[in-house]
Amino acid sequence: MIQAKIAEILESDQFLQEFHINGWVRSFRSNRFIALNDGSTIKNLQCVIDFENTDEEILKRITVGAAICVKGTLVESKGSQQRVEIEVSEIKILGDANPEEVKLTILSPKKHSLEKLREQAHLRVRTNTFSAVMRVRSKLSFAVHKYFQEKNFHYVNTPIITGSDAEGAGEMFQVSSLDMKDPPRNEDGSINYKEDFFGKETNLTVSGQLEAETYAMGLGQVYTFGPTFRAENSNTSRHLAEFWMIEPEVAFCDLDGNMDLAEEFIKYVLKYILKHCKDDLEFLNERQINEDKLKPKNERSDMSLLEKLNFVLENNFQRVSYTEAIEILKNSKPNKKKKFNYIIEEWGADLQSEHERYLVEKHFKCPVILFDYPAKIKAFYMRLNEDKKTVRAMDILFPGIGEIVGGSQREERLDVLKEKMKELNIPEDELWWYLDTRKFGTCVHSGFGLGFERLVQFTTGMGNIRDVIPFPRTPQNAEF
């Protein structure tokens, strides 16, 4: 007898072979047909029982959500819905699911809203939508590591607890072991952090970039892939307080090389997903089409999910300077007719999602890489151009989502970096170690950051970023 996953059995030609399968009941009809799922695939395995020769007490316990063990023979299905099925010879209940209680949860057959599913995030992975999303997320995670390892990048684990603010935005979660009801204080009344666990103020990291840069200066090319945190009070469909970031850093690499790397990386992981997650992507594609039918015409997607993924793969990314993009936006119909929520009036504006999507979906009709942004709207570590107004920054813009990647050539010149830190009131003594890398063998180097959840969101077609991470952390919500 073979113990196998349902994904393997559905592809098997080992007819009349006995199989042993564990899974959860998705449906049980006519006291005869069990739809069984074990999480290995979006598809269910039909198990046919001889109810006349099955204990009635067992039949009563075969309910939606119950965990069961089935033993039986693989045969060609007589029905049109599936190729194979199992003729059950033995069935065992491993874990009951009370039908009355199931009715009160998202496990009931009734269709639930995504908001309702978030309230029961511990159970939502048992639905088709979330099992598909999480399988895609898992495969995407593997593809990230596969790409970088094949390119001889070294995986670096950067600190989660840090004393520096890589983005300079100050939106960080503080970490402390002090009793905040009665903390030790200095003479001026301020909290004395010298008595804290680390002897100084510390926070959860917003990025592993600065530490990754130091390792690129010794290992040549590295990447981080880990959790990051932002204490940004944004209740939107695009923001999380806890999320995962992919951050490669490469020595001896300028902005052009950085853009090449980002485009190649994205195309690699999407190609991998299209090959290895066909069933899940087809389900999610159909789901998005059905969801769009319920929306007003102006809110519907121009492309289906699979069309979007292939759109990215089949098109070269258009490289456009920020200055050129501003001119395009200023002269665009939506801007002139004041259809944009944020009207573009002058050079230096911080582009919003609506502007980014216009460039991708309406103007260029392909993914876009914007580069050479105004220095005033970008971080201190980005390399200053000769015009003293712009920096060697780049953002990659995708259909339906806007910015998905942000990166830059880093400022390798010590004097310029110090001057930029001074302008932004970033104390040198906080980042003395970062400045050291510009003293000992400095060189041109670049990197980018890609929010993993944004990538999962694009790949699955989910409208809200809270639905592509197992347990979302957002303002006023740290449930589960």
N, C-alpha and C positions, 0 to 999 in steps of 0.2 A: 504494500500500500504506500502511495506517494503522498507526502504532506507538501502542499504547494499553495502559492498565492493565486488569487483569482485572476490577476493579470496574466499569469502563465497558463492557467487552465483554459482561459478563453482563446488562447492562441494554439492550444495543444491539439494534436491529431492522435493522441494515444487512446483511441476508442476502446471501450470494454476494460480499460485499466481502472483499478480502484484508487480513489483519491480520499484524502483526509483534509478537510477545510474548516478553518475557524473564521467567524465573521459576525457581523451584526445584521439583524433582520431589517430590511428597508420596507418590505411589504409582504403580506401573506394573504393570498386570495383563494377563494373556493376550497379552503381547508386542504389545499393541495400544492399550490405553487409559492415557493419562498423566493423572494429576491434578496440575495445575500451579497454583502459588500464587506471587504476587509481593508479598505483604504489604499490598496495597491493600484487601483484604477477607478476611473469615473463610472465604468460599466459594472452592472450587477451580474451575478451568476444565478441562473434559474436552477433551483433545486426542487425536484418533483418527489413528493412523498406519497406513499400508499396510505392514505388516511384511514382506510377501513381496517388496516392492520397496525395502526399506530395508537398507542395508549392515549386515551382522551385527555388525561391530565397533562401530557406533554403538548398536545395540540393547543390546549388553552394557554400554555405558557409561551407559545410562538407568537410573540407580539412585536410591534414596531419598536426597535431600539434594543431588543433582547440580544445578548451574545450567545451564540450557539456553536456547537461542533457538529459537523455533518460528515458522515462517511458514505460513499456511494460510488457508482460506476459512471464513467464519462460516456455519453452517447450523443449521436447527432440529434439535434432538436427537431421536434415535429412542428413546432411553431415557426412563424416567419420573423419574429423579433430577435432571435438569437441563433447562432450557428450550432452551439453545443449546450448541453445541460447535464445535470447530475441526477441520476436515478438513486434516490436515497435508500440506503439499507439500514442505517442507524443514525439516530439524532440524539444529541445531549444538550440540555440547557446549561450554559455556563454562568449566565447572569440574567436575572429577570428584569423586565421593564414594565412596571405597573401601567396598564392602559389608561387608567384615570389620571395618573400623574403625567404621563406622556402628553396628554391633551393640553396640559398647562405649559408645556415647553415647546421649543422650536422643533422638537423631534416629531411632532404631529404632522400628518401629511399636508395640512393647510399651508399655503404660501405666506411667508412672513416678510415684512419690510427689512431692509438692511439695518435700520435703526433698532428694530426689535432684536435682530440677531446679535447686535453689539451688546445688548443687555445680558445675553447668555453666551458670551464669547467662549466660555469653557465647553459649550456644546456645539457651537456653530460649525466646527470643522466636520461634523457628521452630515452636513448638508452638501448637496452636489456642488453648489457654487464655491463654498469655502474649501472643500476638499480639493477641488480643481486648482484654486488659487494657491493653496499651500504646497501642492505638488509642484506647480510651476516655480514657486519661490525656492523650493528645495533644489530643483534642477538648475535654476539660475545661479544660486549660490555656488554650486559645484562648478558651473561653467566659468564663473569669475576666477576661481582658483586655478582651474584647468588652463585658461588663457595665459595667466601670468606665469604659471609654472612652466608652461611650454616655451615662453619667451625668456626664460631664465631670470625672472624677477625673484627676489627674496621676500618672503612673508615676514613682516615685522609686527609684533604686538606692542602698540604704543600705550602709554598709561591712560587709565580711565579716570583716576584722580590726579589732578594737575594744579599747579600754582599759576599757570599762564592762561591768558585769554587769546587764543589764536586768531579769532576774528576781530578782536578789539571792540566788540559790541556790548560787552558787559552783561549779556543775557545768560547767566550761568547759575546752575544749582550749587549752592554752598554745601560743603562737606565739613562736619564738625563733630567732635565728641564732647564738646562742652555742654554743661547744663544751661540751656538758653533761658531758663527761668531765673537763674542766678549766676550769670557768667562772671569770671574774673575780669576786673576792670583796671585800666590805666588811671593815672592821676587825673587826666582830663575827662574821665568818664567813659571813654571808648573801650570796647572789648579788647582784652589782652590775649591776642591769639598766640603769643609765645608759650602760653600754658596749654594750648590745644595739642591734639595728638601729633600733628606734623610740625608744630612750632611756628606755624604761619597760616594765613588764610588759604584754603584750598577749595577746589570746585570739581564738579564732574566735567569731563572734557567736552568741548564743542567740536573738536577736530584733532586728529592725530598728525596733522600735516607738519607742524614745526619739528616734532620729534622725528618724523619720517625723513624730513630733509637732512637731518644730521646723519642718519643711517645711509642715505643715498650718497653722502660724501665719503663713505667708506666701502659700501657694497655695490655702488654703481647704479643699480636700479632695484627699487623696493616697492612694496605695496602694503597698505594696511586694509583691514576689512573687519570693522568692529563697531560696537555701540557708541553713539555720541548723543549729547543731550543739549537742549536749548530751552531756557526758561522764558520763552517768548509767548506772551499771552495771545496766541492766535487760534481762534476757533474756526478754522477754515478746512476745506476738503483737501488742502495741500500741505498741512503742517502737523507735525507730531512733536511731543516734548522729548521722546526717546525714539531714536531711529538708528539705522546702520549705515555706515559710510564706507565707500571704496575709495582709497586715496593712493594712487601711484605717484612716486617721485623718482625722477631720472636725472642723473648727472650727465653733463656734456650734451644737453638737449635744449634747443631753443623753442620758441613758441610754435614754429611750423612743425617741428618734430612732435611737439605735445599734441597739436591738432591731429596729426597723422595717427598717433597712438590712440587717442580717444575715439576716433572714427573707426579704426580697425577693431578696437576692443568691443565697442557696442555692436558692430555687425557680427562679430564672432559669437557673442553670447546669444543674440537673437536667432542666428542661424542654428545654434545648438538647440535652442528651445523649440524651434519649428520642427526640428528633426526628432526630438525625444519626447515631446509633449503633445503629439498630434490630437489625441482624443480629448484631452483637457482643453486645448485651444479651440477645437471645433465646438465643444460645448459652450465655452465662454464667448465665442464668436456669435453663436446662435442666441445666446442670452442677451448680448448687447443689441443685436438686431431687434429682438422682441421688446427690449426696454425702450429702444428708440421709437418704436411704433406708438408708444404711449405718450411721447413728448410732443410739444408744439413743433411745427416744421423748422422754425429758426433755431431750435435747440438740438436738432438731430445731428448726428455725426455725418460728415461727408463721405467717410470711408468706414467700412466694417473693421473689426479688430484685425483680422488676417490681412486685409488690404493695407492697413497702417503698418503692420510689421514688414510686409513685403515692400512697401513704399520706402521704408528706411534702408532695407537691404539693397534695393535695386537702383537707388539714386546716390550719386556722389553728393557729399555735403557741400553746399554753397558757402564759400568764405567771403564775408562782407565786413568792412570796417564799420565801427559804431557810427562814424561821421556819415558814411553813405546811407546807413540804415535810418538815421534821423531825417535825412533829406527825403528818403522814400516815404517815411511815415508822415512827415509834415505835409507832403503833397498828395497824400492818399485821400480817397473819397471819404472814408469814415472819419478822418481827422478834419477835413474841410467842412463836412456836414455835421461835425460835432457828435458823431455816433460813438466815438470812444468815450469811456468813462473818464479817462485821463488824457486830456488834449495835449498833444506834443506842440510846444510853442518855440522851444529853443534848444540848442546844443547843450548837453549837460544833464538832460532829464534822465531819471532812472526808469528804464523801460519796465512796463507791466506785462502780465501774461497776455493781455489782449493785443498788445503791440507785437509781442514775440510770435503769437499765433498768426497774426495777419501776415507777417513776413514769410512764415513757413507755408501756410495753407493758401493764401490768396496771391501773394506777389511772386515768390520764387517757386512755389509748388514743389519743394524738396526740403530736406533738413538743412538748417542754416547754422553756420558757426560765425558768431559776431566776435570781432577782436578790436584791440586798441580802444579801450573804454576810457572815459574821463577819470583821472587819478582821484578826484574828490569823492567818487562814489564806489571806490574799490579799496581793498585792504592794504595795509602798510607794506606788506612783503612783496608786492607786485613790482616788476622792474619798470622804472620810469623811462619813457621814450625821450628822444632828443628834443622833442617839442616842449618838454617839461609840463605838458598838459594832460597827456595820456599815458596809460600803462599797458604793458604787454599782457593783457588779460584776454580771456576768451570764454564765451558761453556757447553751449550747443543747444539749439532750439528744435523741438519736436512737434509734430502735429498733435493737436488735442490737449497738450500739456504745457507747452512753452519750454522754459529752461529746464534741462535735465542734467547738464554738466556745467560746472564752473571751474576754470583753471587759469593758470598763468605761467609765464616765465618768471622765476623768482629774482628778486633784487640781490645780485651777488656782490655789489660794490659796497664795501663797509661804510665809506663816508656818506654815500647817498642813503643807505638804510638807516644810519644814525640820524640823519637830518629828517627823514620821514617820520621816525619814531618821536623825535623832538616836537615836530609839528602837531602830532596827534597825542602828545602828553603820555607816551608809553615809556615808563622808566627803564633805562638801560640795565639797571641792576636786576630787574625781573627776568630779562632775557639775555643775560650775559653769556650763557651757554650757546644761544642761537647766534649771537654776534661772533662768537669764537670761530664758527664755521667759515666766516668771511676773513679770518686772520690766517688760517692754516690751509693753504691750497684751495682757495675759493675758485669756483668755475661757474660757467653758465649752467643752470639747471632749471627744470620745469616739472610741473605736476598738475593734477586736477582732482576734483572731488565729485563723486557721483552718489547721491542719496539712493541707497539700495531700494527703499520703498517706492521712490519715484519710478525707478526702473521696473519694479514688479507691477506697479500701477499701470504703466504704459503697456507692458507685455500682456496683462490680463484684461485690460479694458475696464477695470473697476473705476468708478467715478470718485470714490472717496479713499484717501490714503489710509484711513482707519481700518479699511477692509482688506488690507494686504499685509498686515502684521498680526501675529497671533493675539496679542493682548495690548491694544493701543493705550498709550499714555498721553493724555491731553489735559488742558486746563480743567480743574475740578473733577478729574477722573483718573483714579489709580486703582480701579477695581481689579480683582483677580490676582 
